[in-house]
């Protein structure tokens, strides 16, 4: 997906330039702590800050990792590290670092926002939405709204952004975030009208075309990468040595329950366990009475539990329809939940080439997320997005055994 140069919309979400942007205030000895290597950590943190401001991702990562290694209990250093990973397009590492940062500083709304972005980039939309809701009071409405839209809930994003747009202090960025959320919700006419408030008339149609491409991601990380203007890369995670050490469970170290003499009354509840088995013997014959034959009937409607909605589960993006068809056959053989469903396809541009997106839908959001979890459990990869041009695959044969099962 093209970067779309959404910097007018997403630059504040990136939070990577300047001291206010990173949330790590660098003023003289502001980084000083009592850690043995605190001074070295502070020097490395300042170097990482400068690299971030210059958008030098590789250098920022090196310095931020050194800062954390030399002072691992500083939550702001871990936030800095997470932001460095984001700039490098390493969403898995960013999520790990920012999760540790929040463990150390649970009130850090900026770390929560960046963790939500990293989670979206790894395909964890549900986790991102939960995180944004939990920290909503600590995240500016303009950023919270856009992040919520990127997390797959543009309607909730509009509820957040509408009051912010009407506020006297509303900025062009807030209005553009609102316009993009309208576009992601499929309200293109309103999106164009709002965007026109800040976009020059000769650039408005181009902006709409950018957003149309943006609304049809080929990969889970595409939209976040475009908003942050970064290139997503394969990522094995942050170095294990930098993981936050688990704190001892001090509550477990209070062995004062010496009144273990209280097990004495516990023998009395034992008769209660005798009562439990007795009722269980009566239902047992009822189960043998062959109502089992009814259960197969109940299991067939099970695939239909998914309510109709605007969401699809994308199973992959392939070079062409033939490759997608082969992938579908392999995947449905491993994941039984896919067998009754009709595969969908859509061709989308990707740089100089085109990709064939394979998906199933249309579902309510919760149903789509549940199916995606099942696919991942079966060894597949997937993510949930709103439908965008997806239609029943032309190679799908309704008359075949696959088609009959889908009815």
HURA-V765160 format. One record per run of one state. SS is the DSSP state (@ for helix, = for strand, . for the rest). FROM is the first residue (numbers start at 1). TO is the last residue. Records with the same first field share a line. If there is no record, write none. Layout:
# HURA-V765160
SS->FROM-TO, FROM-TO
This chain:
# HURA-V765160
.->1-6, 15-17, 23-37, 54-56, 71-74, 88-90, 105-108, 122-124, 135-135, 139-140, 151-153, 167-171, 185-187, 196-200, 215-221, 229-239, 243-249, 254-259, 289-291, 306-310, 319-320, 335-335, 339-343, 351-352, 364-364, 378-382, 387-390, 393-400, 407-407
@->7-14, 18-22, 38-53, 57-70, 75-87, 91-104, 109-121, 125-134, 136-138, 141-150, 154-166, 172-184, 188-195, 201-214, 222-228, 240-242, 250-253, 260-288, 292-305, 321-334, 336-338, 365-377, 401-406
=->311-318, 344-350, 353-363, 383-386, 391-392
